[in-house]
Amino acid sequence: MNARPNAWHSATSRLILIYGALFALWGFVLVGVIQWETTRYLNNVIDQMLLQRMHYIGSTEPDRLPATVDAASKIDPHGIMSVGLFDHEHRPLAGNIDNLPRALPRDGLVHQLAHGLPRPDRDAERVRARGLASELPNGDILVIAKDTSTIDGIGAIIRRALLWGVSLTIIPGLLGGFLLRRGPEKRIRALQEATDPIRQGDLSKRLPVSRRGDEVDQLAGIVNTMLGEIERLMNEVKGVCDNIAHDLRTPLTRLRARLYRTQQQLEGQPEATLIEACMVDIDAVLTRFRALLRVSELEDRNRAACFDEVDVGQVLRQVHEFYAPVAEDRGQPFELDIQTLAPIRADAHLLFEALANLVGNAIKFTPPGGQVRLRASMDKRGPRVDIIDSGPGIPADERDAVTRRFYRGDNSRTTAGSGLGLSIVSAIVRLHGYALDIGEAGTGARLTLYCYALAPGEKPGTCLSRSVPEVTPAIV
Amino acid sequence: MARVLVIEDDETTAREIVAELSVHGMTAEWIANGREGLERACQDGYDLITLDRMLPGMDGIDVVAELRRAQVDTPVLMISALSDVDERVRGLRAGGDDYLTKPFAPDEMAARAEVLLRRRQPQAVQRLRVANLELDLVSHVAYRDGQPLTLLPTEYRLLEFLMRNSGQVLTRSMIFETVWGFHFDPGTNVIDVHIARLRRKIDTAGQPPLIHTVRGTGYMLTAAQETASVTP
């Protein structure tokens, strides 16, 4: 089971967004440069025009200047090009500029008018303008200005073009990106789904490869090749283990049979005890071989035929009844707490075997006088079974290793057992698609069997009922 | 003397089976082919058949299925190298009465054979009795020397199995399979603990012990004491 990936975590989405942002930024820069260059050019043109007009009007005879200024201003009724003549006290003498623009230096150079210029055809609305002022030899001031709103209009046209351009590029781009993302995302999801059984240990599965032969297919092909090689090596290792176990069982069984017959013949003699000790050792080896082959048998996953609706509570009661005398003999209170549980699809025999192994371990590793608790409850996703003890617990760095074949932790080296119990449990859990979590409860161990599938990395659900209490270590 | 038909293609295994059954006072005849074994089983009245799964001529599953179709109800102990639980289920569903996986301990095989032979005898009794131990199958109450014993349900089932097969060695796996109904190796001393608890209730002080440990094999409930060493 895989959680649906966040749309924005998709590499395609990210690339489209980054590309879109870069495209928009580049568009803005490009249009900005065009606008700036255009404005600069047009301003130069206007400046030349203003300087020529100033040169032309300024060279008029002083007595004819007011009339020339008036004539020049009448040529342009819209006031696009304004001309004004002011006396040394800034009173207007001629032209269509009512007031001498403030802060306009009288240096004969063109400047942007800080407060713009009123347009007579627009109810004296001030517009941006450039102009220049020049002080004449008689002290009068000649001002010529030109409305530059045309340039602003051109800038606005360029900006609108940019906006439309970006909109018409980015929106279809994003839409296309969204649609394009669905294809790769669908393929990635198919790959994720294909990896689920592989992650759960089924190395016979392979990743899907399309006929496109693109990078994803090449990568899937590489992974499939790796999986094939891993499967081959695993089968070789497993095969070697299984063959050793399988082939040695027959001679060992025959040896045991001979020892048994000899022991029967020597009944009552001292040698019989020695032979019995040999038989105990052979039985221990045979038990390990049986367990090893049992793990392999379970890992071959051919037992789904026995799956049916199972009452976990009923199985737990059987397990509790089976182990209660053992716990009692060890002076261990062995509690059973079963809440209302939903039925599950399982193989009841295998579920019993797994739970019996877990409970057997809890009793075995908990010192005499300690406590063992078997509890079943419902969490958000389904039934869970907690086996909690007050023993030494399983160190955090050993929790992954304890389900490996023949692994014996530091706490279990001196305890009887094949080292295969948790391997069998693990195989049964995998066969059911359940999850086993090894944790701690106080100083002891807490093994939780989730009777449902957990997604990789998913945190187990919270108990809907009261939380699992720790087992209080008994005072011995 | 019980007559047993051994249908087994491997000569070494067949010799082992025949030898062990002979030790236990049975007459065994060996057939190495499935089809011939089926014909012989249908013609002659055997008390028990041990049947291999993989045979030349006819598969063991087909042999037992044909036997049942032919109304031959002779108990069949299937012996197979196929240890998968599904194979066991297939064998029992086809008509087998018990299933033993190769390689097997001969004493385990013989014990299962004897239990199957005993199962053929009429079971319509209301009370089982071994020495002064009685078990009322109707009221589910056990008595020792006339005194009722308080037994838990599992202890009752365990005692019934031991008493129905009194004088017969029962291995731990046979006890686990019959009393609890599971087919795997519990791998611990749980069966011994259950037997010990039952023994504490049955073999009380002053009473001759009835539950005996057969070293290297399992347990036996019997009034006789010459063949078994008793665990204190």
Interface residues (C-beta under 8 A of the other chain):
Chain A: R249 T250 L252 T253 R254 R256 A257 Y260 Q263 E267 A272 E276 M279 T287 R290 A291 L293 R294 E297 D300 N302 R303 A305 C306 Q318 E321 F322 Y323 P325 V326 D329 H349 F352 E353 A356 N357 G360 K364 A416 G417 S418 G421
Chain B: E16 S83 D84 V85 D86 V89 K102 P103 F104 A105 P106 D107 T154 W180 F182 H183 F184 D185 P186 G187 T188 N189 V190 V193 H194 A196 R197 R215 G216 T217 S229
